[in-house]
Each structure stands twice: as structure tokens, then as C-alpha cells.
Amino acid sequence: MAEKVTIADVARHASVSRQTVSNVLNTPEMVREETRDRVLRAVEELGYRVNQAARRMRTGRSRLLAVRIESTQDGMNVFDRFLHGLTESAARAGYRVILYTADDDRSEIGTFDDLLGAYEPDAFVLTSTHFGDVRTSWLAEHGLAFVTFGRPWGTPDGGAHPWVDVDGAAGTAAATRHLLDAGHRRIGFIGWPEGSGVGEDRRGGWARTLVARGDRPEPLERRTDGSASGGEAAARELIAAGATALVCVSDSVALGALQAGDVPVIGFDDTPVAGAVGLTSLSQPLAEAAARCVGVLTALLDSGLPNSGLPGSGASRTPEHVLLEPSLVIRRSA
């Protein structure tokens, strides 16, 4: 049997003290990033395994963050880049990510309960926020730390819990300005059905930009189920109605729109497929969003306070709200 790797072995390998190794594993925020990275490399290279039960007894933490695996969106996987960034950022902060699946809000809340009983995660990262989202109130009522990747749609003043999101309206506004600067005045928009917070946010940037230029966007708009075939059908209608360029709510919709005619098309999400076919698209800073989610959670956990301002929190800490801007990646489609 191979000899067990100890914390002293890790310390020697990383040229640091045993206390420094302990700090990296238990209170990483106390250690400089360069030193922390060196210790974590030593941990990985030597195959050191932390005794989770002992560490939980010492610190009262499991060092686990829980997040749901998202289903494929519009036939394309956008979430995997966020998940990869979340896992890397969590590791740098001394945490690990555990994954779970759920079909809807109620089944996800049931999974929260199961995870808390089996693994005791320190915090949750919620995704796919929507109108009437009951998951946040459940976590708050149980005094659990969480952050959402996505705004609390329909809540005034940005909501009372911490969140990180990408400004979809800023993205479609940039796309619309790009087309206006190229001389287009009849710019159509292909979106999702009503009721999608993300979809309405992206639509709003297009509409407000046209209004600011003195145009009326309403006649040049179609809503789809988010599929490529729906995008193609909507694009044909808009082109027939006089649209000379199109802004789309997603890359999947935009790929369908590309088949409808020879007009500039801009998508959203900058998926690998967009790069392969030359589709101009809006790129979300998903790695940064993931890092900010981890940063928000570690600050909450280190403060000893649950999410503030929510029922049952009993805290006065102002929740952090982070809104990041996407960038327009210009390719041959526009």
C-alpha cells in the first residue's frame, strides 16, 4: 500500500509551512493567490486527500457549493462554460462543486433538502432565474447562503438577494447600433415567447435603441419557440416585411435566420457553432460571471451572515448585485 500523503508532505513540496497549507485548505482568503495556487498544485501533484469529516468538525463547513446541471438550451450547450469557470474559481477558493439535476422548481427544492441531508453544502448557485421563482425564498427561509446567476425577474430594486448576471439589453443595443452604423434602418428582432425575463431583457435593448434613433420597432418583430426552424420562418416573414438586418435572441434562432435570405444576422451567446459558421454574435463573460458568483458566496460565508434582506435572514447586509456586459464578436454574417 502506498504511503499516505500528509499535510507535512504538501508543505515541503510547496516550500511553505504546515500552517500555510492548513490555511489554504480551510481559510484560503487568508493566503496570497500565488501561494494558494502553489499549495493547491502540490495537493494535486501529491494526491493529498483532505479528511472532510475532520475538517468539517474544525471549521463547521463542508467546502462544497451546489449547482444544477442545465439542460441544453435551444439545442446548444451554453452553460458548460459557466460550469467550467465555476469549478475552477471554486477550487482556487478552496471549495468543490457538487452537481445535481432537477426538472422544475419544486423538484429542485426537494433536491436541496436531499443534498443538505447527505452532503451539507455550504451554499448554492442557482441558475435559470425566472418570474415567480420560489427557490430563492425557500433557501432564504432556511437561512442558507446562495447566489443566483441571473436577476430576480419581476422583483423591484434588483431584489433582496445577491446575484450576478449578464446585461442582455446592453448586448442587443450594441448589436443594433452596429447595424445602424452600417446604414440599416429596418432592423428586425426575433425573440422568445412572452414571459421570459432573459428574452424580454434582450428584446428591450433592440427596441430602445431603435426608439432612440426615431424608429418604431414593433412591426419588425417576431417571437419563436427558440428553435432554428422557428428562426428561419420568422426571418422569412420579417424580410418579406422589409427588414434589411436581424438581431436574434440566441445563436440557435440566428442560425435559422441565416437560411432565410441574404441579410445581416446577429445572434447571442457566441457558441462554438457561431464561430464555425461565421455568425456575428454576442459573447457572454461566463468565466468572469462564475468567478464573481464564487466571490460573492465566499464573502457571504466568511461574514457569517446569510443572504440579507430576505425573509428569515435577520441580517442588514446589503446584497451584492453584479451586472456584466457582453461583447460583440463581429464575423462575416454582419
N, C-alpha and C positions, 0 to 999 in steps of 0.2 A: 504494500500500500504506500502510495506517495506520501511524503511527509507533509503535514498540514502547514499551510502558509499562515503566518501570524502577522499581527499589526506591526511588530518589530521588523519583520522581513520587508514589509512595504515601506517602512520608514527608511531603512538602509538603502533600498533600491531607489527611492526618490530623493535621497540625501536631505531628509527633514527629520524632525523629532517625532516620537510616537504621539505626542500631544497634537502636533500639527495634523497627522493622519486622522486622529480622532476628531479633530475639529472639522476636517473636510467631510468626514462621513456623517457627523451629527449636527454641526452648525457651520455649513460651508460659507455662509455670508461673512464669517469672521476672517476668512482666508483670502489673500490676494488671488486674483484669477489665474495668474501664471503658475503660482504654487499649487493651486487647486487642480489645475489641468495636469501638472506633473504627477501629483499624487494619484489622480484618477487613472492616468496611464499606467502607473506602477501597479495599481489594483488590478487592472485588466491584464497586464502582461504576466503577472504572477498568479492570476486566477484566485485572488483573495476573495473569500466569501464572508460577508458580514453575518453575524448571528442576529437575525432580525428580531427574534424574541427578546434577546438580551438588550438590544438597542432600544426596543420599544419600552422596556421596563425603565431604562435610564432616562429616556427623553420624552416618553409619552407620545411619540409619533411613530407611524409606520413608514414614513418617507415614500408614500405611494400617492399618486394622482390618478384619478379615474376619468376616462373619456370614452364616449361611444364611437364605435366604428360606423361611419356614414355609408349609406348605400350609394350606388353610382348615381350621379346627378346628370340628367339629360343624356344618358349613355356615355358620359365621360367621368373619369375619376379626378376630381379637383382636390378632394380632401386629403389625399395621401401626402401631398407636400406639407400641409399643415401638421399632420400627424408626425411626419418625419422631423420637422422642426421642433415640435413639442417634446418629442422623445429626447432629442439632442439637448435642448435647453434644460429639460428636467434633470438629465444626467449631470450637466455642469453644475447644477444647484444641489446635487446630492439626492435627487429623487428618482423614482422609477415610475413608468406609466403602465397602468393596467387597462386593458381594453374590454369592452362589453358591447353587446348588441341589444337593440330594442326596436319594436315595431311602431310604438306610439308613446305619448306622454305617460299614460297610465302604466304600461309595461315597463317603461324606463324607471318610474318611481319605485315599482316593485323590485327592479334590479338594484336600485340604490340600497334598499333595505337588505337585500341578499349580500351585497358587497360589504356593507358595514358589519354584518354579522360574521362574514368569513375572513375579510382582509383588513378591515378598519382603515380604509383610505383616509388620508389627511384632508383631501379636498377633491372637488370635481371640476372638470372643464366641460361646460355644456355647449353644444353646437346646434345649428339649425333653429335659432330662436324664431318665434312666430307670434302672431296675435293670439291672446288667450293662453299663453304658455304657463302651465301650472307647476312646472318642475321647479322654478326658482322659489316660489312661495313655500313649497314642501321643504326644500333644503334650508331655507331661512328659518322656518318654524322649528326645524330640528337643530338649529344652531350650528350648521355645517358651513365650512368655508367653500366658496365656489366663485368662478368667473365664467362669463359667457363669451364665446366667440360669436358675436352678433348682438345687435342692440335689442332692448326690450320693446318691441314694436307696440305702439299704441299707448305707451306709458309717458306721461308728461315729464318734462325736465330731464329726460335721459334715463329715468329710472333710479331706483334706490340701491341697486347692487352694482358691483364693478363689472365692466365689460370692455372688450376690445373688438373693434370692427373695422371694416374697410369701407370707405366713403364711395358707395356706388354712384351717387349723384355727381360727385366731383369727376368720376371717371367718364360717365356718359356725356357730361358737359364738355370735357376735354375732347372727346371724340367728335362731338357735334361742332365745336369750334374749329377743329381740324378740317372738317368737311366744308364749313362755311368759308374758311380761309382759302380753300381750293376753288371757291366760286359756286358752290352748290347752294341753292335756296329752297329746294323742295326735298327736304331730308325726312325720310320716314323712320318710324320706330316699330320694331317687332318685339313684343314683350310676353310675359307670362299672364295667366288668368288673374283677375282681380283677387285681392286677399293676401297676396304675397308681400310681406314687408320689404324683402330684398328687391323684388321685382318693381314695386312702386317707387322705391328709392332710386333705382337705375332709370326708370322712366322719367322721374322728376328732373333729373339733370338735363336730359334731352329737351324736355318741354320748356323749362325755364330759360334755357339758353336761346331757344328759338323765339320765345316771347320777348326776351331782352333785345333781340335783333329786329323785332317788329313783325315776326311771322306768327301764324296761327297753326300750331301743330296738330290739332285734333283730327282733321280729315285724313292725315297721313299716318295712321296708327292702326296696328292690328295686334290682337292677342292670340297666343297659341298655347298648345299643351307643352311646349318646350322641346319638341322633337325636331329633327332635321326636316322631316316631311312637312310638318306644320310650318316651319320656317320658309320652306320653298313655296308653299301655297300662299302664305301671307305676302311674301316678297313679290310674287307674280301680281297679286292684287294691287299692291302699292305702286309697283312700276306702271301698271296699266292706269293708275290714278294720277300719274305724273311725277312720282318720286324719282329723283336722279341719284340718290345715295341713301344708304340704310345703316342705322345703328341698331344693333341687336342685343338682347338681354343676356345672351350666352353664346359661347362658341358653337354649341350644337345647333341652335337656331340659325346662326350666321352661316354655318356650313351648308345648310339647306338653302339659304338665301343666295349663296354663290351660284347655285344651279339655275336660278330663275332668270338671269339676264346679265348683261354687261354693265353693271353699275357698281360703284364703290360700296364695299360692305365692311363694317367694323363689328367685331364680336366682343365678348367679355369672358375673362378667366385665363387667356393665353395658355391654353392647353397644348401639350405636345403636338396634337393634330393641327392646331393653328399654325405652328411653326413649320410643319411638314408641307402644308398646302399654301403657305404664303398669305395667311389671313391676318390682317391687322387686328389687334386685339388689346384689351386692357389687362395688364398683369397685376395680380394682387400680391402684396408683400407678405406672403403666407409665413415665411420663416420668421420675419420680424413680428408678425401678429402672434405666432406661437411663443416667441421669446417674451413678449410683453405679457401674455397670459400667465406664464410661469413667474415672471417678475411680480405681477400683481398678487398671485397666490402666496409666494414666499414672503412678501411683505405683510400680508394679512396674517399668515401663520406665525411669523416672528413677533408680530404685535400682540398676539394672544387674543385678538378680537375676531369675532365672526363678521360676516358681511354686515355692514352698518345700514341703518335706516329701514331695515326690513322687519316685518312682524316677528317678535320674539328675539331680536338681536340684542336689544338693550344697550347698543353702542352708539356713540355720536360721531364716529369716524366718517368722514366724507368719502363715499365710494369713488374709486378711480374710473374714469371713462377715457378710453383711448380710441381715437378715430384716425386711421391711416389712409393715405391717398394711393390709389393705383396709378400705374404709369402706362402711357400709350406706347405700344410696340408697333411701329409702322412697318408694314410689309407691302407687297405688291397689290393686295386687294383694295387698298385705299391710300 
